[in-house]
């Protein structure tokens, strides 16, 4: 038995988190909800620097600190350089060398039947949803503090099946399996790893269909036990729960935030 198993690493209170894809949608809600709970953030954005700056300003208005770093998670060759940039930001902005939590949230959607899904579309989903979670986490492991948290974002579509989302849901299924293996391998460092799986949420994801199409919104609500679709703050709150001290013993689990859809 190794020394860490003899002397388990205690859970760490989360004071600083890295959220990928934090400039819009669920990621934006996550960053703002964490700020409301006294947690600072570094978050990534892909192209819209104006949106990222707006999130930083909103966090600062709440009395917390945030830094926005550009990163396209589909480009794994950039992860090593990103890790060095992150290290420099941690030292200059927070006088520290580690983050307490990593939230792998960045993602893109795809609606296409299996017969019409192209190999290029499939490969893009692999890069964004699977390779990024695996290899970005790998590169950032030296920067995640012992006793910290990792949360990988999945989807309700990994549990229930809706024609047209096969490729996307398959990626999220891979993320859920990977999460369990991460939890097993990182346990000796006291790092918990869990999956957060949102259902249909009112954001601009997938062209904003759930938010902007009344028929789609009503259809999803009718199939949900709580009678409505999800809001971004529902998911932000669930993330805050997983990063709280009270969740320190939750590990290797899939937490669906969907209001009881398709029960």
VENURUR-V355183 format. One record per pair of residues at least 24 apart in sequence whose ideal C-beta (glycine too) atoms are under 7 Angstrom apart, sorted by the first residue. I is the first residue (numbers start at 1). GAP is how many residues later the second one is. Records with the same first field share a line. If there is no record, write none. Layout:
I = GAP  GAP
//
This chain:
2 = 186
4 = 184
5 = 183
8 = 182
9 = 137  138  180  181
10 = 137  180
11 = 136  179  234  237
12 = 88  133  135  136
13 = 232
14 = 25  86  87  135  229
15 = 24  25  85
16 = 24  78  83  84
17 = 24  82  83  84  86  226
18 = 24  81  84  85
19 = 24  84  86
20 = 24  53  83  84  85  86
21 = 84  85  86
22 = 33
23 = 25  28  29  32  45
24 = 27  180
25 = 178  179  180  207
26 = 79  172  175  177  206  209
27 = 78  79
28 = 27
29 = 203  204  206  207
30 = 73  75  206  209
31 = 24  28  35
32 = 26  27  204
33 = 200  203  204  206  207
34 = 206
35 = 24  27  29
36 = 26
37 = 203
38 = 26
40 = 24  25  26
41 = 25
42 = 25  27  44  47  57
43 = 25
44 = 25  27  62
45 = 25
46 = 26
65 = 28
67 = 26
73 = 33  55  59  63
74 = 50  53  54  58
76 = 55  56  59
79 = 56  57  60
80 = 59
83 = 56  57  60
86 = 57
87 = 56
98 = 45  46  47
99 = 44  45  46
100 = 45  48  49
101 = 47  48  142
102 = 35  38  42  48
103 = 48  136
104 = 29  32  33  48  49
105 = 48
106 = 26
107 = 46
109 = 59  96  97
110 = 57  58
111 = 53  54  95
112 = 52  55
113 = 50  51
114 = 52
117 = 50
121 = 46
122 = 45
125 = 42  43  46
126 = 45
129 = 42  43  46
130 = 41  44  45
133 = 42  45
134 = 44
137 = 45
144 = 47
146 = 43  44  45
147 = 43  44
148 = 43
149 = 42  43  93  94
150 = 32  41  43
151 = 43  45  88  91
152 = 27  43
153 = 43
154 = 41  42  43  100
155 = 42  43
156 = 41  42  43  100  102  105
158 = 39
159 = 97
160 = 102
176 = 78
179 = 73
180 = 72
183 = 68  69
184 = 68
192 = 56  58  59
193 = 58  59
194 = 48  56  57  58  59  61
195 = 59  60
196 = 42  43  46  59  61
197 = 57  58  59  60
198 = 32  37  59  60
199 = 31  57  58  59  60  62
200 = 29  30
201 = 28  29  30  31  34
202 = 27  28  29
203 = 29
220 = 41
223 = 38  39
224 = 35  36  37
225 = 34  35  38
226 = 33  34
228 = 31
230 = 27  28  29
//
